[in-house]
Amino acid sequence: MRSSLISNRRLILLLTVLLTPAMQVLAESAYVTENSKAAVLERCVAPTDVMRRNHMDFLRHGRDDTVLRGVRGLEYSLAECIDCHASTDASGKAVSVADEGEFCQACHGYVAVSPACFQCHRTTPDSAAGRESLGYRFNANPRHPVGQPVDGETDHEQ
Amino acid sequence: MSNKSDSPSTDRRQFIGGTLAAAGALTLAPGVILHALAANDKATAGASGEHRWGMVIDTNKCADGCSACVDACNSEHALEGHDRPATDAVWIRPVKLKDKQTGHVNRLVMMCQHCEHPPCVDVCPTNASFKRVDGVVLVDRHRCIGCRYCMMACPYKARSFVHEALSDQSVNAPRGKGCVESCTLCVHRIDAGGMRTACQEACEKEGHAAILFGDLNDPESEISRVLKTHNSVQIRADLELNTGVRYLNL
């Protein structure tokens, strides 16, 4: 082994040097971004490893339910991802989750998978839109509360 | 087994069918579990075929020079123009109709008419253009390829195409470059249980109250009462699209 061009020790050193940037990216993406709501929360809507592996499937289910069938307020909502995971800069302004090093981009950039979400969806929390009008997290007199008919509309319920 | 009948034994089919169903259930199970996970008590039941949402626009009340509904629509859905009237997104627009013989001018607002038989849905090659069970005609931007056939097919010129990359869209209306879009009848409000669209709200605020939104299927709704007691018209009724938007005094 002594005669080999690269000794074991050197090989380890070389690998460390080569892998450090990659591991840094992984380490940085291992946790939520600082200065985001998510940073102080104990957990996401599902355990982190489940979210990591399945978030795209959760969102895909949700988008069809919402766009085609009008189901709002789903457990997995892209708008809520962004509400929680967008960090704020020094001046308190929200930073896009698709910016360099931010929540979505950090991993997606590393694995070179471009999320198509943000061609249409905004990348910062929407403070202008009324949460109530959106249908998620609302609790004021929903017309179709799950499982219970509204007065006067009983005959309209399935 | 009798040879008198030509019909083959159905036993084997039943067996195969049963096996397939079981296999299918097993295959589907992860998805079902995924769905069950997603279900929670804050989710709404979604669109219901019991309703058909529609609108009545009173052209007598639509005031000349007023653009309250257009502005409200633009802000509700974060529609921003580039000062290029030919290509800027317009979901609702005022139209003037002049009778050349008498000089009488009608003013009305034109938007997606939410047809029962929408031509835009007929022509869409990707099923992006679709009609919800409650009669709202929408574009699924996840499927839209931006071919603009629907814009050609629409007799009301109700649809717009997004030509430029967008940012800071409203959560109310995610929209982006390369997709066709039009009035959604404020579907985010409908889904949240709201009974007024942004344009109606603005019109009432201006004191005109020319726009009335409601459930065409509910005989007790105000819109149904108005339609029952007043003579209303569909624009281009000859096309037999059964529009969800109707006009009074036209």
Chai-1 contact restraints between the chains, C-beta under 6 A:
chainA,res_idxA,chainB,res_idxB,connection_type,confidence,min_distance_angstrom,max_distance_angstrom,comment,restraint_id
A,H61,B,A38,contact,1.0,0.0,6.0,A-B,restraint_1
A,V67,B,D140,contact,1.0,0.0,6.0,A-B,restraint_2
A,R69,B,G46,contact,1.0,0.0,6.0,A-B,restraint_3
A,R69,B,A47,contact,1.0,0.0,6.0,A-B,restraint_4
A,G70,B,G46,contact,1.0,0.0,6.0,A-B,restraint_5
A,G70,B,A47,contact,1.0,0.0,6.0,A-B,restraint_6
A,G70,B,D191,contact,1.0,0.0,6.0,A-B,restraint_7
A,V71,B,A43,contact,1.0,0.0,6.0,A-B,restraint_8
A,V71,B,T44,contact,1.0,0.0,6.0,A-B,restraint_9
A,V71,B,G46,contact,1.0,0.0,6.0,A-B,restraint_10
A,R72,B,T44,contact,1.0,0.0,6.0,A-B,restraint_11
A,R72,B,D191,contact,1.0,0.0,6.0,A-B,restraint_12
A,G73,B,K42,contact,1.0,0.0,6.0,A-B,restraint_13
A,G73,B,A43,contact,1.0,0.0,6.0,A-B,restraint_14
A,G73,B,T44,contact,1.0,0.0,6.0,A-B,restraint_15
A,L74,B,A38,contact,1.0,0.0,6.0,A-B,restraint_16
A,L74,B,A43,contact,1.0,0.0,6.0,A-B,restraint_17
A,E75,B,A38,contact,1.0,0.0,6.0,A-B,restraint_18
A,E75,B,N40,contact,1.0,0.0,6.0,A-B,restraint_19
A,Y76,B,A38,contact,1.0,0.0,6.0,A-B,restraint_20
A,A79,B,V171,contact,1.0,0.0,6.0,A-B,restraint_21
A,Q119,B,G176,contact,1.0,0.0,6.0,A-B,restraint_22
A,C120,B,R141,contact,1.0,0.0,6.0,A-B,restraint_23
A,C120,B,P174,contact,1.0,0.0,6.0,A-B,restraint_24
A,C120,B,R175,contact,1.0,0.0,6.0,A-B,restraint_25
A,C120,B,G176,contact,1.0,0.0,6.0,A-B,restraint_26
A,H121,B,P174,contact,1.0,0.0,6.0,A-B,restraint_27
A,R122,B,D168,contact,1.0,0.0,6.0,A-B,restraint_28
A,R122,B,Q169,contact,1.0,0.0,6.0,A-B,restraint_29
A,D126,B,V171,contact,1.0,0.0,6.0,A-B,restraint_30
A,A129,B,S170,contact,1.0,0.0,6.0,A-B,restraint_31
A,A129,B,V171,contact,1.0,0.0,6.0,A-B,restraint_32
A,A129,B,N172,contact,1.0,0.0,6.0,A-B,restraint_33
A,S133,B,R189,contact,1.0,0.0,6.0,A-B,restraint_34
A,S133,B,A192,contact,1.0,0.0,6.0,A-B,restraint_35
A,L134,B,H188,contact,1.0,0.0,6.0,A-B,restraint_36
A,G135,B,T44,contact,1.0,0.0,6.0,A-B,restraint_37
A,G135,B,D191,contact,1.0,0.0,6.0,A-B,restraint_38
A,G135,B,A192,contact,1.0,0.0,6.0,A-B,restraint_39
A,F138,B,A192,contact,1.0,0.0,6.0,A-B,restraint_40
A,N141,B,G193,contact,1.0,0.0,6.0,A-B,restraint_41
A,P142,B,T44,contact,1.0,0.0,6.0,A-B,restraint_42
A,P142,B,G193,contact,1.0,0.0,6.0,A-B,restraint_43
A,R143,B,G193,contact,1.0,0.0,6.0,A-B,restraint_44
A,H144,B,T44,contact,1.0,0.0,6.0,A-B,restraint_45
A,H144,B,A45,contact,1.0,0.0,6.0,A-B,restraint_46
A,V146,B,A45,contact,1.0,0.0,6.0,A-B,restraint_47
A,H156,B,E50,contact,1.0,0.0,6.0,A-B,restraint_48
